[in-house]
Amino acid sequence: MSHQDEVRAIYEPFSWVRPDVDMSSNADFAALAIDVCSGVKTCLQLIHLSDLARSSGAGDEDPPVLDLRDTERLIRLSIAATSMLSDEAHARVERANDAAERASKGGRA
């Protein structure tokens, strides 16, 4: 084993979920929801602050954080992110319902 193999990297992967949690459970979806919701929240905060600055009429004294083009981009990003999260939630519900249906008919869940 070389010295390079023994050097510990600075980067360590981050997860909301402890390493000993079974990721086949809903824990992976919960972690995804936290990440997406945190990102959308940040987008909406920036959009709101920019809208407030534009509506105050302060101009160069208190410029918006985002111009109108970037505001629109963050709105579209937020829509896409929440749509993806909703689609994943619907797919999980459908799989759970299908498994329950199979189990009620004597099949394997």
N, C-alpha and C positions, 0 to 999 in steps of 0.2 A: 504494500500500500504506500503510495507516494505521499509526500507532504501536502500536495494539492488536494488529495482525496480527504484529508483530515481537516482542512480549513472549513470552518462553518460559514456559510453564506449569510450576508446581511438580510436578504429577502427571505421572508417566511410567508407562505400562503396564508391568507386570511379567510376565515369562515365564521359566520354567526353561530354555527352549530359545532358543538364539541366533536372531536374526532371519534369518540366512542358511540355516537348516535348513529343508528341505522339510517342511512341516507335513502333507502328504498321507501322510507316512511314519508310523511308529509313535511318532514323537516327541510328537505331541499326546496320544496315549494315555498315554505315560510321564509327561508333565507332569500329566495328570489324576490318574493313580495316586499321584504324589507328594503332590498337594494333598489327595486323599481320605484317604490313609493318614496324613498328618500330622494332619488333623482328627480322625480316629478315634483316633489315638494320644493326642491331648490329651484327648478325651472319656474314654477309658479310664483315663488317669492321674488325672483328677479324680474319677471313680467310685471308683477304688481308694483314693485318699487319704481320700475320704469314708467308705468302708466301714471303713478302718482306724481312723479317728477314732470312728466309732460303736461298733466292737467293743472299743475300749480302755476304754470306760466313763468317759472323762474328763469328759464332760458339757460344761458351760459353759467349763471350763478349756481344752479343745481341741475346739471344735465342728467338725463336718464342714463341708467346703467347700460341699457340696450337701445340700439336704434330700432326703427320699425321693422326692418328686414330681419334682424336677429330675434326680435320679439316673436315674429311670425314663425321663424324656424324652431324656436323653443316650444311654441304652442303645438306645432306639428310633431315634434319629438315627443312631447307629453301625450299627445293623442296616440301615437304609435306605441309608446311604452305601455300605456294603460290598456290598449287593445290587445297587445301581446299577453299581458298578465291575465286579462279577462278570458282570452282564448284558452290559455293554459288551465285556468280554473274550470272552465266549462268542460274541457277534455277530461280533467281529473274526475269531475262529477259524473260525466258520462261513463267512464271506466268503472267507477264505483257502483253506479246503477246497473250496468251490464253484469258485473260480478255478482251483485245481489240477486239479480234476475236468474242467473245461471244457478246460484246456490238454492234458490227457492224451488227450482225445477229438478233438484237432485244432482245437478252437475257440480263440478268443482268451482270454487270461487276464485 
